[in-house]
């Protein structure tokens, strides 16, 4: 029995060995066949072929800051030069099952112009809110009530992988706000056909790799007849033509544009036959930022630790606001007193903790003097605080925005001296939108 048992065990082990060996041979053969198939597939699919898609993530927040520098000519005579800084803050509210991103966006534009007609540097701000959906290829779904963004359905990527040197065309359109000029309640859309070309990969001076695309399109449209009868005999744009040549730098890992540059020219012929030409360049950066409003308690604690008098911290939909009440300037001027500079030195250290968030500096006054004088003084004081923060190196000039609201938004009654002191304030908002 013992011998028979040993023989049985030996026979069983032999079978097991042969089974394992045969499986190993078959496994190796399968592996060899797979390697051969992979090589063949590799020959049919170039290594540099890539699929480009927007990758949206719920609750992502990012900012697009574009700087347009243009020369404006009237009847072939240079009229003025302009620098337009546009700030767009975007929140990905949600992502659909198909991978489309639901965007909530806020647009703010500041225009600084100098030239023969203006004779001065002019600044103003306009804000627009917008909600839209965008799919993985880049196509928009947006309601007609929204005037921003101006350029839509660009860029659009093919649904199939592409390689260096590939080109394709896609339709896009511009949406123009003609409410003031033509009394048209919805954006006027102007279609165009964009030509795309994939130039391959480039590495910048910091060693970061980008995929580079060029996009070119021409534009031509005749303006609709004004609905406002009073405008029929006034000067208004009759025909608009132009072109855009853009270079896009794509972050493949993030599935998003990192930055872009543009050359453009637009010609407008008015109803009276005058010819306006706009030509220039655009450069834009796209930056992700943190939500400062979430840090309310932390910033309040820092303010208390620094023992800053008359400084309050609040939050709202725009972001986190540090309000310097009873801020002291030299009499009837926008020149900061030294005591306030010491406050700002300490506040600056807090602001530097938000390198990717822009700042909005808002000046307020008590109810004294005329509305025009209050607006002027509050604007100048906001600019004075902004200039000092620039001097401290908190931000550069393209990431600090200013506005003066005069006495329009009091936080205390102007009937008492204590209330007036509180209303004389400058607010520093760390922008979340």
Secondary structure, 3 states (H helix, E strand, C coil): CHHHHHHHHHHHHHHHHHHHHHHHHHHHHHHHHHHHHHHHHHHHCCCCCECCCCCCCCCCEEEEEEEEEEEEEECCEEEEEEEEEEEEEEEEEEECCCCCEEEEEEEEEEEEEEECCCCCCECCEEEEEEEEEECCCCCEEECCCCCCCCEECCCCCCCCCECCCCEEEEEEEEEECCHHHHCCCCCEEEEEEEEEEEEEEEECCCCCEEEEEEEEEEEEEECCCCCCHHHCCCCCEEEEEEEEEEEEEEECCCCEEEEEEEEEEEEEEECCCCEEEEEEEEEEEEEECCCHHHHHHHHHHHHHHCCCCCEEEEEECCEEEEEEECCCECCCCCCECHHHHHHHHHHHHHHCCCCCCCEEEEECCCCCCCHHHHHHHHHHHHHHHHHHHHHCCCCCHHHEEEEECCCCCCCCCCCCHHHHHHHCEEEEEEECC
